[in-house]
Amino acid sequence: MGNANGQKKFKEEEEEDPDEKQAMIVGTNGTTNETWSTPAKRNSQTKYAPLSVVEQAENGHTESGPAVLPHSQIQLSKYVAKFKLPTSADDLTRRVQDQGLTLKEVTMTGHKIEGTIIVNDSEPDMEVMVRWSENNWITYRETPAVPVRDSTGDASDKFTFVIESEEMAPAIKFALRCSTKGSAYWDNNLGQDYCFEAITSSVWGP
């Protein structure tokens, strides 16, 4: 039957299109699912689906600019000191008197370690060495420390050293040795060795 205007009412029924599929739309605020027509069905009579992130990347562009691929994880490694330096002047003096020498300060940049050593009594024939290893003392190397001259040009109680590893090692351990008048004195961090340990962490890259 017709209505008052002689027009028939028809109920529009939407039929499920078997060619439609769930497309994953990835945004900055999260992930949502929306139903879009497949590329084969994209025409003037169907809803045009936006390109997925992967499709945009393959085409080399996005609607807002150059394609941006999903972020990836990057492994970063750095060295962390596993020891403590003297915390006060009294602590420094005590260590020097007990051991004959001690590590006063040290920094590490990249693979390079630079430090200052204090000795108890500086002698003209005194030799100060840094013994260090990258493989837990299976092998080791020795690097001489250089005396620091005071304002008069005489040797002071300070020595400096620089050691540098060629590559990232799991850990770099070192100890200090002072030799004079046939005697040797060691500072190996009270038997624990001075150690810089490599720590690896993951971050999201561009």
Buried (B, 14 or more C-beta within 10 A) or exposed (E): EEEEEEEEEEEEEEEEEEEBEEBEBEEEEEEEEEEBBEEEBEEEEBEEBEBBBEBBBEEEEBEEEEBEEEEEEEEEEEBEBBBEBBEEEEEBBEBBEEBBBBBBEBEBEEBEBBBBBBBBEBEEEBBBBBBBBBEEEEEBEEBEBEBBEEEEEEBBBBBBBEBEBEEBBEBBBBBBBBBBEEEEBEBBBEEEBBBBBEEEEEEEEE
